[in-house]
Amino acid sequence: LLNRNPQPTRDDVIRSISSNVCRCTGYKKIVEAVEAAAALD
């Protein structure tokens, strides 16, 4: 995702991982980690 879109929105992140991660995990920590990685650039 970050290679294609270095500054994704929260919705972009959720859409990107929705087919790869079990929805029961809630995505919160994963979304926060992607947002933190995007902020480093």
N, C-alpha and C positions, 0 to 999 in steps of 0.2 A: 504494500500500500504506500509506504513512504517513498519508495523509489518512483512510483507513478505520480504521487501527490504529496509533496513534502509538508503541506499544511492542511491536513484533512480536518473536516468538521467532525463533531461527535457522531453525527449520522453516517458520515462516510466510513468511520471506523466500525461502527456497529454493522453496517451493511457488508463490509469487507470480511468480517469474522463470523457472520451469522451462519454461514454454511459449514463452518469448520469447528465450531465450539458448541458444546451442549448448552442449550438455553438454561438449564437448571443452575449453571454456574453464575448467572447474573451479569456477566461481562464487566462488571464495574472495575475491578482491578486491572483487567486486560485493557480496557478503554483508557483508564488513567495512565497506564504504562506507555501506550502508544502516543497519547497526548504529551507525556513528558519527553519521550524520544523526539517527537516533532519539534518541541520547544528548544531542544539542544542545538538545532541547526540555525 
